[in-house]
């Protein structure tokens, strides 16, 4: 099979789906790998390393897309890439279709087989979303702390305080992988941390692993409003698999927050957990609303491109190998969790949460095998 690795074109997106290690793995298994020129350079992987691994370096994205049986990339196709998707081609990447009706329609129109990293399941986990959630969660506190500085428009509160001065308050809305990793970083900075979740068993787990250093709060509109009003940094980290994120932090809540408080809405790639959020980019990552700084970058891990590329490739490569070795139908049929990654095929939507959010017909993924 011919695997295509195009260069990402999203603003300041330097990740690459396959490092030279994965390129070598594909080639060793008898496949052909086409890597667009400089696709990995931003993550520290020059073309020479791909060539040494047996990949072919291709000058243009059009050539990669035209010749590849499977496109293996990081971020969802952007408008310039819509016409490049085609019938009979597998596109294996993050899609985040629920808040993106134009992309959904482009996928259906192309009739390509669209397999989304973020909806593949393993037990009750999302194994291909997890590594980027870990990085984004840890980044949320780094970014929140930076924009808390007075020259950046923040409250001027050092998250960890100093002896004799109280630390800043961090509220984390959602106790999944993003929220847990945000809490790890915030606790490490010695901030005063509270985390909300609707799952009491999850809160028990978090209370146990953090040894009481984090306040665990049963999520409710009243609790979120109470703790948000005290927060110097608020992290939105809620997730419903495949669907738009619930906007648990309303505009009325944002209005009650401290002037200069920082919101880091990690859920923005699924529509955002904060009502006042809208997508921003690394070039211009923040905006002010009601005196509150909003950081809503949809591809946060791209800022740490080398770490992110390696972590993502480690997670996705075994699935990519199954696709190219077995063919997509046999690969998905062999693993019910893998099958949940199929979002569209031959003009049919196969992801129920997207169909519900966008009010369009959907078929069961197994029906297209």
C-alpha distance (Angstrom), angle and dihedral (degrees) to the residues before:
residue distance angle dihedral
X1 . . .
X2 3.81 . .
X3 3.81 113.3 .
X4 3.80 118.5 -162.5
X5 3.80 122.8 -154.3
X6 3.83 108.1 -170.9
X7 3.78 125.3 -169.4
X8 3.81 111.8 -101.5
X9 3.80 113.7 -111.8
X10 3.80 102.5 -169.6
X11 3.81 114.4 117.2
X12 3.82 110.2 -74.7
X13 3.79 91.6 -12.2
X14 3.79 107.3 151.0
X15 3.79 100.8 161.7
X16 3.79 121.4 113.7
X17 3.81 126.0 -155.4
X18 3.80 97.3 -135.8
X19 3.78 127.5 32.6
X20 3.82 119.8 -156.2
X21 3.82 87.2 -90.6
X22 3.81 91.4 63.4
X23 3.80 92.2 41.0
X24 3.80 88.6 56.9
X25 3.80 90.1 49.1
X26 3.80 92.8 54.4
X27 3.80 92.7 46.5
X28 3.81 92.6 46.8
X29 3.81 87.9 54.7
X30 3.80 90.6 55.9
X31 3.79 100.8 -98.1
X32 3.79 131.6 125.8
X33 3.80 119.9 -120.4
X34 3.82 123.2 -158.0
X35 3.81 114.1 -166.5
X36 3.78 119.9 -171.4
X37 3.81 112.7 -124.2
X38 3.82 111.4 -85.3
X39 3.82 92.6 1.6
X40 3.79 91.1 138.8
X41 3.78 101.8 30.1
X42 3.82 94.6 99.2
X43 3.81 90.0 56.0
X44 3.79 92.3 48.1
X45 3.81 98.3 -98.0
X46 3.83 111.2 121.5
X47 3.80 123.6 -157.3
X48 3.81 90.1 -108.5
X49 3.80 90.6 66.2
X50 3.81 91.9 51.8
X51 3.79 90.7 47.6
X52 3.81 90.2 50.4
X53 3.81 87.9 52.5
X54 3.80 90.1 56.1
X55 3.80 100.5 -99.7
X56 3.79 123.6 136.6
X57 3.81 115.6 -123.7
X58 3.81 111.9 -136.8
X59 3.80 124.7 -163.1
X60 3.80 100.6 -143.0
X61 3.78 139.1 42.6
X62 3.81 90.1 -137.4
X63 3.81 90.2 61.2
X64 3.81 93.1 48.2
X65 3.80 92.4 50.7
X66 3.81 93.9 42.7
X67 3.80 95.9 50.9
X68 3.81 101.8 36.3
X69 3.79 123.3 97.3
X70 3.80 87.9 -164.2
X71 3.78 126.9 28.1
X72 3.79 110.3 -150.6
X73 3.78 111.6 -168.4
X74 3.80 143.7 140.4
X75 3.80 112.5 -123.7
X76 3.78 131.8 41.5
X77 3.82 115.8 -84.5
X78 3.79 111.8 -88.9
X79 3.81 125.4 -143.3
X80 3.82 93.5 -87.4
X81 3.80 88.7 55.4
X82 3.81 97.8 48.3
X83 3.83 94.5 88.4
X84 3.81 90.8 49.4
X85 3.81 94.1 64.4
X86 3.78 111.7 90.2
X87 3.78 144.5 -179.8
X88 3.79 113.4 -80.5
X89 3.81 93.5 24.1
X90 3.80 123.9 115.2
X91 3.80 115.3 -139.3
X92 3.80 111.4 -164.6
X93 3.81 113.0 -173.1
X94 3.78 145.1 94.7
X95 3.82 108.3 -59.5
X96 3.84 108.2 169.7
X97 3.81 89.8 -168.8
X98 3.82 99.8 169.4
X99 3.84 97.0 82.6
X100 3.83 93.4 32.4
X101 3.84 112.3 71.8
X102 3.82 93.3 165.3
X103 3.79 91.2 56.2
X104 3.81 90.4 46.0
X105 3.80 90.6 54.1
X106 3.81 91.2 46.7
X107 3.81 90.5 53.2
X108 3.80 91.8 49.3
X109 3.80 92.9 45.5
X110 3.81 91.9 50.9
X111 3.83 92.0 52.4
X112 3.81 87.3 -143.7
X113 3.79 121.4 149.9
X114 3.80 102.9 -107.9
X115 3.80 116.2 -163.0
X116 3.80 114.9 -177.0
X117 3.79 122.8 -149.3
X118 3.80 91.9 -150.8
X119 3.82 98.6 59.8
X120 3.81 98.7 46.4
X121 3.79 109.4 112.8
X122 3.79 136.0 -154.4
X123 3.77 110.3 -175.2
X124 3.79 103.7 -47.5
X125 3.82 93.3 -27.6
X126 3.81 135.2 91.3
X127 3.81 100.3 -136.0
X128 3.80 98.3 -175.0
X129 3.79 94.1 46.7
X130 3.80 93.4 47.0
X131 3.83 100.8 77.3
X132 3.79 93.6 50.8
X133 3.80 90.1 44.0
X134 3.79 89.1 54.4
X135 3.80 91.5 51.7
X136 3.82 95.0 42.9
X137 3.79 90.7 48.4
X138 3.78 92.5 52.8
X139 3.80 91.2 43.4
X140 3.81 92.0 52.0
X141 3.79 91.4 71.0
X142 3.81 93.3 42.6
X143 3.80 89.9 52.6
X144 3.79 93.5 41.2
X145 3.79 91.4 51.3
X146 3.81 92.1 49.1
X147 3.80 94.8 50.7
X148 3.81 90.0 45.3
X149 3.80 87.1 71.9
X150 3.78 112.5 108.0
X151 3.82 94.3 -123.9
X152 3.81 88.7 55.2
X153 3.80 91.8 53.7
X154 3.80 96.9 -97.0
X155 3.78 132.3 132.0
X156 3.80 91.4 -95.0
X157 3.80 90.0 -121.4
X158 3.80 116.7 143.7
X159 3.83 104.8 -136.5
X160 3.79 93.9 -135.1
X161 3.79 97.6 38.5
X162 3.82 118.4 -155.8
X163 3.81 133.2 -103.5
X164 3.78 106.6 -60.0
X165 3.84 94.3 17.5
X166 3.81 122.9 84.0
X167 3.83 118.6 -117.9
X168 3.78 123.3 -114.1
X169 3.79 122.8 -92.4
X170 3.81 121.0 -111.1
X171 3.81 121.6 -168.0
X172 3.80 117.5 -166.4
X173 3.81 114.2 -166.2
X174 3.80 106.0 -155.8
X175 3.78 128.1 27.8
X176 3.80 101.8 -141.6
X177 3.79 126.5 110.4
X178 3.81 94.1 -60.6
X179 3.79 92.6 47.1
X180 3.80 94.0 45.3
X181 3.78 92.5 51.4
X182 3.80 91.4 45.5
X183 3.80 88.4 52.8
X184 3.81 91.6 50.6
X185 3.79 91.1 55.3
X186 3.81 94.6 42.3
X187 3.81 92.0 49.6
X188 3.79 88.4 47.6
X189 3.80 88.7 57.1
X190 3.84 88.4 49.3
X191 3.79 93.5 -118.4
X192 3.79 123.0 156.4
X193 3.84 100.3 -102.1
X194 3.80 132.7 -164.5
X195 3.80 124.8 176.5
X196 3.81 127.4 -167.8
X197 3.79 129.5 -157.1
X198 3.81 137.4 155.7
X199 3.83 92.3 -135.0
X200 3.79 108.6 86.2
X201 3.80 92.0 -168.1
X202 3.80 88.6 56.4
X203 3.80 89.9 50.7
X204 3.81 90.1 50.8
X205 3.80 89.0 52.3
X206 3.81 92.4 48.8
X207 3.80 91.6 47.5
X208 3.78 88.7 52.6
X209 3.81 98.7 47.6
X210 3.80 94.1 43.8
X211 3.78 93.2 45.9
X212 3.78 94.0 -133.5
X213 3.83 94.4 -53.7
X214 3.83 89.7 116.9
X215 3.80 124.9 57.4
X216 3.82 108.1 -127.8
X217 3.80 111.9 -152.1
X218 3.81 128.3 -171.1
X219 3.78 103.3 -122.2
X220 3.79 119.6 -112.1
X221 3.81 134.1 140.5
X222 3.80 89.9 -105.1
X223 3.82 94.2 49.7
X224 3.80 93.1 47.6
X225 3.81 91.1 48.2
X226 3.82 91.7 49.2
X227 3.79 96.5 49.8
X228 3.82 94.7 38.0
X229 3.81 90.3 59.0
X230 3.82 88.6 58.9
X231 3.82 97.5 41.0
X232 3.79 126.1 112.5
X233 3.82 89.3 -175.9
X234 3.82 125.3 25.2
X235 3.80 120.4 -170.9
X236 3.82 119.2 -160.3
X237 3.79 106.6 -152.3
X238 3.81 108.5 152.1
X239 3.80 122.0 134.8
X240 3.79 137.4 -173.3
X241 3.80 107.5 -174.8
X242 3.80 111.5 -103.8
X243 3.82 93.8 -12.4
X244 3.78 135.2 97.8
X245 3.78 112.6 -82.2
X246 3.81 115.5 -104.8
X247 3.80 110.9 -110.7
X248 3.79 97.7 -127.6
X249 3.81 94.2 162.3
X250 3.79 104.6 66.9
X251 3.78 127.4 -160.0
X252 3.81 89.1 -108.3
X253 3.81 89.1 57.4
X254 3.81 91.6 48.9
X255 3.82 89.2 53.3
X256 3.82 89.4 59.8
X257 3.81 94.8 52.5
X258 3.78 124.1 105.4
X259 3.79 117.2 -86.0
X260 3.80 105.2 -101.7
X261 3.79 95.0 21.8
X262 3.81 113.2 143.0
X263 3.80 126.5 -128.5
X264 3.80 116.5 -163.0
X265 3.81 105.8 -169.0
X266 3.80 103.7 -163.8
X267 3.82 89.4 170.7
X268 3.81 91.5 65.9
X269 3.81 93.7 106.8
X270 3.82 86.4 64.7
X271 3.81 93.5 44.5
X272 3.80 99.4 -78.3
X273 3.80 136.8 -85.8
X274 3.81 92.4 -121.9
X275 3.80 121.4 72.4
X276 3.82 93.3 -141.9
X277 3.81 95.0 51.0
X278 3.77 127.3 110.2
X279 3.79 129.5 172.7
X280 3.79 117.1 -80.4
X281 3.80 131.8 -179.5
X282 3.79 136.2 -133.1
X283 3.82 89.5 -105.4
X284 3.83 90.8 61.4
X285 3.81 105.6 8.6
X286 3.81 104.7 170.4
X287 3.79 143.0 47.3
X288 3.79 133.8 -179.3
X289 3.80 123.1 -119.6
X290 3.82 122.8 171.3
X291 3.79 87.6 -10.1
X292 3.82 92.2 -58.7
X293 3.80 122.4 119.3
X294 3.82 112.6 -127.5
X295 3.82 120.7 -158.4
X296 3.82 106.8 -171.0
X297 3.80 107.6 158.4
X298 3.80 109.6 161.9
X299 3.80 95.6 -152.6
X300 3.79 102.1 39.8
X301 3.84 96.7 155.8
X302 3.81 89.8 59.3
X303 3.80 87.1 79.5
X304 3.81 89.3 68.5
X305 3.77 93.4 42.1
X306 3.79 100.3 164.2
X307 3.79 96.4 50.2
X308 3.80 91.4 40.6
X309 3.81 95.0 48.7
X310 3.78 92.3 50.8
X311 3.81 93.5 45.5
X312 3.80 93.2 47.0
X313 3.80 94.4 45.7
X314 3.81 91.0 49.3
X315 3.81 89.3 56.5
X316 3.81 101.3 39.0
X317 3.80 101.6 38.8
X318 3.85 97.9 78.5
X319 3.82 88.9 53.4
X320 3.80 92.1 45.5
X321 3.81 89.7 51.7
X322 3.80 91.0 52.7
X323 3.81 89.7 52.2
X324 3.80 94.7 51.4
X325 3.80 96.8 38.5
X326 3.82 98.1 44.0
X327 3.79 103.2 23.0
X328 3.79 119.9 -111.2
X329 3.82 96.8 -85.7
X330 3.80 96.2 52.8
X331 3.80 92.1 39.9
X332 3.80 93.4 53.8
X333 3.81 93.7 40.4
X334 3.81 89.7 54.5
X335 3.80 94.2 58.4
X336 3.83 124.3 37.9
X337 3.81 90.4 -160.4
X338 3.80 91.6 52.9
X339 3.80 89.4 48.9
X340 3.81 89.1 60.9
X341 3.80 87.1 67.6
X342 3.80 92.0 68.2
X343 3.81 105.3 103.3
X344 3.82 101.2 164.7
X345 3.81 139.9 3.6
X346 3.80 133.6 175.6
X347 3.79 92.9 -10.5
X348 3.82 94.5 -48.3
X349 3.80 124.1 116.0
X350 3.81 111.4 -132.5
X351 3.82 102.3 177.5
X352 3.81 110.5 90.6
X353 3.84 98.2 -160.9
X354 3.81 90.3 55.4
X355 3.80 90.9 49.2
X356 3.80 90.2 51.0
X357 3.81 94.6 47.7
X358 3.80 94.1 46.1
X359 3.81 97.5 34.1
X360 3.79 95.1 -126.3
X361 3.83 129.8 132.9
X362 3.78 117.8 -87.3
X363 3.80 134.3 -171.1
X364 3.79 129.1 -156.3
X365 3.82 111.3 -92.7
X366 3.81 92.8 -127.5
X367 3.81 89.6 59.2
X368 3.82 92.0 70.9
X369 3.79 97.0 50.2
